[in-house]
Amino acid sequence: MSAESGIELIRHAIALTNAAADGAGDEEVTPSEIAEVIRDALESADVERDQRVVRYLHEALDAVSDGMPPDYTAMILYSALGRLREP
């Protein structure tokens, strides 16, 4: 498990989905890479405290495994990030 916070992990997952959507870069971003970061975020303590964020992350994980477009997955991840950043 990573020592990164849930917010950092979600931001990383968003960056990966954006890269996958753009098709940019020297190496291709795989769904497995995106899913791994989302799973790491699900294990972080700050995420586990908010069930809505957990639900968003499970939805994002399902979107990745169902082969949904990366933009769709990013939209779900942005919702989770927004929820975590609310006071």
Secondary structure by P-SEA (a helix, b strand, c coil): cccccaaaaaaaaaaaaaaaaaccccccccaaaaaaaaaaaaacaaaaacaaaaaaaaaaaaaaaacccaaaaaaaaaaaaaaaacc
